[in-house]
């Protein structure tokens, strides 16, 4: 079976590595172009390109996969199966329709829940206790294709977007191999999605990043977890934009003036929300590295009674 792999981000790396380890015939890899990254804006290859280069796989990096030249390059590989994992562009119909066994996608949710661009972040932000990974046949709709296999994966309360994404990437890689084996043997399950149960994981916007202390402590903690490590949730303290990466709910019921710093201690600072108290443990000032709230307070004037976002 001739396989073309399309992927870009860290989430896709375990899948490609697992396919290589299991000796699948990967005839080509499609990934996004090299782009500036990090504080120094150095042009860097995608994580998938690095894996492909290390394993001597053929790579293309089109700016637009919908361009005729890019489509023709993929079809020239004569794939029997195309696998898409966190690629980052809409796959054109010409590629979807070509492979004998179709195009399959590994999606980071239990479809039809959280179709769309940010399923992991939205699930955590919504306070879900369980999400998972799904393999599905791709069609032109947004994550609407028939489901092949799924694995539910619990979301521990101390997990953030980064840690849960790593777990899903690992679980998903194994699911992908099982899916391909089932396709090869002709024993794959195939189930239509129930569109009436569909929910959507819309892209994260700058508005999603701003902490509203008029929400509950539980909701704010979920927001911070869902946006860590990127892009990060933020508040304003004494006019300065401060990103918050780690918090802990220490009370779910207490009420008071939302956004008020009630206590400063060696563990960080405690903030009153609309309902409940939250301990801020890890932050980042503009242009600085992430640090503990205790370290932050050594170089930043914050007093009890300060109202955040005021």
C-alpha positions in Angstrom: 0.0 0.0 0.0 1.5 3.3 -1.2 0.9 6.0 1.5 1.2 9.7 1.3 1.4 11.4 4.7 0.3 15.0 5.1 1.1 16.7 8.4 2.8 19.7 10.0 2.7 20.2 13.8 4.1 18.3 16.8 0.8 16.5 17.1 1.5 14.7 13.8 5.0 13.5 14.7 4.1 10.4 16.7 1.9 9.3 13.9 4.6 9.6 11.2 7.1 7.9 13.5 4.8 5.0 14.2 4.1 4.5 10.5 7.9 4.4 9.8 8.5 2.0 12.7 5.8 -0.3 11.4 7.5 -0.3 7.9 4.6 1.2 6.0 5.4 2.3 2.5 5.5 6.1 2.7 6.1 7.3 -0.8 5.8 11.1 0.0 5.4 13.6 2.8 3.5 16.9 2.4 4.1 19.6 5.0 3.8 23.3 5.4 6.7 25.6 4.2 9.5 26.5 6.7 8.5 29.6 8.6 10.0 32.1 11.2 9.6 30.8 14.7 10.3 31.8 18.3 11.5 35.0 19.8 14.4 35.3 17.3 12.1 34.7 14.3 14.6 32.2 12.8 13.2 30.3 9.8 12.6 26.7 11.0 11.4 23.5 9.4 8.2 22.0 10.5 8.4 19.1 13.1 7.2 16.7 10.4 9.9 17.9 7.9 12.5 17.1 10.5 11.2 13.5 11.0 10.9 13.0 7.2 14.5 14.3 6.6 15.9 12.1 9.3 14.2 9.1 7.6 15.1 10.0 4.0 11.5 10.4 2.9 10.6 12.5 -0.1 9.1 15.9 0.9 7.2 18.7 -0.7 6.2 22.0 1.0 3.6 23.8 -1.2 2.4 27.2 -0.1 -1.1 26.2 -1.2 -2.0 22.5 -1.5 -4.9 23.6 -3.8 -2.5 24.8 -6.5 -2.4 22.6 -9.6 1.3 21.9 -9.3 1.0 20.7 -5.7 -2.0 18.5 -6.6 -0.1 17.0 -9.5 2.9 16.3 -7.3 0.8 14.4 -4.8 -1.0 12.4 -7.6 2.3 11.6 -9.3 3.2 9.5 -6.2 0.1 7.3 -7.1 -1.0 6.9 -3.4 -3.3 4.1 -2.4 -4.0 5.9 0.8 -3.5 9.5 2.0 -3.2 10.2 5.7 -3.8 13.7 7.1 -2.8 14.6 10.6 -2.7 18.3 11.7 -1.7 19.5 8.2 -3.2 23.0 8.4 -4.8 23.4 5.0 -8.0 22.2 3.3 -7.3 19.2 1.1 -8.7 19.7 -2.4 -11.2 17.3 -4.0 -8.7 16.1 -6.6 -6.6 14.6 -3.8 -9.5 13.3 -1.7 -10.9 11.4 -4.7 -7.7 9.8 -6.0 -6.5 7.1 -3.5 -8.0 3.6 -3.9 -8.6 3.4 -0.1 -9.4 7.1 0.3 -8.0 9.8 2.5 -8.1 9.3 6.3 -7.7 11.9 9.0 -6.7 11.6 12.7 -8.8 14.2 14.5 -8.3 15.1 18.2 -11.8 14.7 19.5 -14.6 12.1 19.7 -16.4 13.2 16.6 -19.0 14.5 16.0 -18.1 16.6 19.0 -15.6 19.4 18.5 -15.3 19.4 14.7 -12.9 22.2 13.6 -9.6 23.8 14.3 -9.2 23.8 18.1 -10.7 20.6 19.5 -8.2 20.0 22.3 -8.3 23.6 23.6 -12.1 23.9 23.4 -12.7 20.6 25.2 -10.5 21.7 28.1 -11.9 25.2 28.2 -15.4 23.7 28.3 -14.4 21.6 31.4 -14.7 18.2 29.7 -13.6 15.2 31.7 -13.1 13.0 28.6 -12.3 13.6 25.0 -10.3 11.4 22.6 -9.1 10.7 19.1 -11.0 9.6 16.0 -9.9 8.3 12.6 -12.3 9.1 9.8 -12.6 9.1 6.0 -12.3 12.6 4.7 -14.8 14.4 2.5 -15.2 18.0 1.5 -17.2 19.0 4.7 -15.5 20.1 7.9 -14.7 16.9 9.8 -17.9 15.4 8.6 -16.7 12.1 7.2 -17.5 8.5 8.3 -15.9 7.4 11.5 -13.6 4.4 11.4 -12.2 4.1 14.9 -12.3 6.1 18.2 -10.5 6.0 21.6 -11.9 8.0 24.6 -9.1 9.5 26.7 -9.7 11.0 30.1 -8.6 14.6 30.8 -7.0 14.8 34.2 -7.8 18.0 36.1 -4.1 19.0 36.2 -3.7 18.6 32.4 -3.4 21.6 30.1 -3.5 21.8 26.4 0.1 20.9 25.9 0.2 17.8 28.1 -3.2 16.5 26.9 -2.2 17.1 23.2 1.0 14.9 23.8 -1.2 12.2 25.2 -3.7 12.3 22.4 -0.9 12.4 19.8 0.5 9.2 21.3 -2.9 7.4 21.5 -3.8 8.7 18.1 -0.6 7.2 16.5 -1.5 3.8 17.7 -5.1 4.2 16.5 -3.9 5.2 13.1 -1.9 2.0 12.7 -4.9 -0.1 13.8 -7.0 1.8 11.3 -4.6 1.1 8.4 -4.3 -2.5 9.4 -8.1 -2.8 9.3 -8.3 -1.1 5.9 -5.7 -3.5 4.5 -7.6 -6.5 5.8 -10.9 -5.2 4.6 -12.3 -5.4 8.1 -12.6 -1.8 9.0 -15.7 -0.4 10.7 -17.4 2.6 9.1 -20.1 4.6 10.8 -21.8 7.8 9.6 -21.6 10.8 12.0 -24.8 11.9 13.7 -24.9 15.5 12.6 -27.5 16.4 15.2 -24.9 15.8 17.9 -22.2 17.9 16.2 -20.4 20.6 18.1 -17.7 23.0 16.7 -14.3 23.9 18.0 -13.8 27.3 16.5 -10.3 28.8 16.2 -9.0 30.6 19.2 -9.3 34.4 19.0 -7.7 37.2 21.0 -11.0 37.6 22.8 -10.8 34.0 24.1 -7.4 34.8 25.6 -8.6 37.6 27.9 -9.5 36.5 31.4 -12.8 37.8 32.7 -12.7 37.6 36.5 -16.5 37.9 36.4 -16.5 34.2 35.4 -16.3 31.5 38.0 -13.0 30.2 39.4 -13.6 26.8 37.7 -14.3 28.4 34.3 -11.2 30.6 34.5 -9.0 27.7 35.5 -10.3 25.7 32.5 -9.7 28.7 30.2 -6.1 29.0 31.4 -5.5 25.2 31.1 -7.0 25.2 27.6 -4.7 28.0 26.4 -1.5 26.8 28.0 1.2 26.8 26.6 -0.1 28.7 23.5 -1.4 31.3 23.0 -1.8 31.8 26.8 -4.6 33.5 28.7 -3.9 37.0 30.0 -5.0 39.6 32.5 -3.9 43.2 33.0 -2.1 44.1 36.2 -1.3 47.8 36.9 -1.7 48.4 33.1 0.7 45.6 32.1 -0.5 42.6 30.1 0.4 39.5 32.1 0.0 36.0 30.7 -1.1 33.4 33.2 -0.2 29.7 32.6 -0.9 27.8 35.8 -3.6 28.3 38.4 -5.4 26.2 41.0 -9.0 26.5 42.2 -8.8 26.8 46.0 -12.5 27.7 46.6 -15.5 27.2 44.4 -18.1 29.2 46.3 -16.8 32.4 47.9 -18.0 35.6 46.4 -16.7 39.2 46.5 -15.4 41.9 44.1 -14.2 40.0 41.0 -10.6 40.4 40.1 -9.4 41.5 43.6 -6.1 40.2 44.8 -6.9 38.9 48.3 -3.6 37.4 49.4 0.0 37.2 48.3 2.1 34.3 49.6 5.0 32.0 48.7 2.8 30.0 46.3 1.7 33.0 44.3 -1.4 35.3 44.7 -5.0 34.5 45.3 -7.7 36.3 43.2 -11.4 36.6 43.9 -13.6 35.6 40.9 -17.3 36.0 40.5 -17.7 32.7 42.3 -14.7 31.1 44.0 -11.0 31.8 44.6 -8.1 31.0 42.3 -4.4 30.8 43.1 -2.1 32.1 40.3 1.0 30.0 40.2 2.8 30.7 36.9 3.0 33.9 34.8 4.9 35.7 32.1 5.6 39.4 31.6 5.9 40.9 28.1 9.3 40.0 26.6 10.2 37.7 29.5 10.3 34.0 30.1 7.6 32.1 32.0 8.2 32.1 35.7 6.7 31.1 39.0 4.3 33.7 40.5 6.7 33.9 43.5 9.6 34.9 41.2 7.4 37.3 39.3 6.5 39.1 42.6 10.1 39.6 43.4 10.3 42.1 40.6 6.8 43.4 40.3 4.8 45.6 42.7 1.5 43.9 43.5 -0.4 44.6 46.6 -3.4 42.9 48.3 -6.5 44.8 47.3 -5.4 45.4 43.7 -8.2 44.8 41.2 -7.0 43.1 38.0 -8.1 44.3 34.5 -9.2 47.6 36.1 
